């Protein structure tokens, strides 16, 4: 386009020396008119190019819409197939129910009978639990009353946990430092516990020894496991030999440094973890008595 204009300009200049001024001006006017027309055509060409681009964009959008529509149609067809399958299954189930309904009354009666039996069993368990809780609560109150005089509360902790009563005794009260030898002060507490145990011959006594996580190894003690067991056996032996508790009711066990109450990060926490626990356990035959079907509450 620029070459054409340049050619026209050169031609005009070349002819200007051969034509009159009037003709020259006419040619210039004609050139300007052609340039104006050419500019308008360029504008139209740009508009057509924009329309073409817009058409291409619309075509792309339409293609996307067509693909979405095809996807939706496919999904609808799958849903229709699923609904048809469900309908067929429901028809089959209705047929099955029709067949099963012949024995429905018998099944309902059996179910009601089972529910009634389960309800009785639940009431039995509730009554057994209430009775066991009452026994344990009374035992815990009795122990606290007996042990409260002359004993630091920090050294003795009595609690009811589920089906048992247990007594936590501090390390410093029971044993000499770093040893499993029973102190004279421990004898006061063990004598009172033994008196309660004798009044309830249907209870077993499990003695559990606990330590902190500080390692120990001596000529007589290999590690914390060993120390915890030796301490529990010292308590058991004292209860048997000094206070006449039937050894058939006594159990000695050691838990070592494990099952700690708190972390062992401080000296105070380590002292808390060094303890001996005496657990008062009801015997199995007591639970069987509580669960006797003849004792079901009406």
Helices and strands as residue ranges (DSSP letters): H 2-16, H 21-100, G 101-103, H 104-147, G 153-155, E 156-161, E 164-170, H 171-174, H 184-199, E 203-210, H 224-241, G 247-249, E 250-254, H 267-273, E 275-282, H 284-290, G 293-295
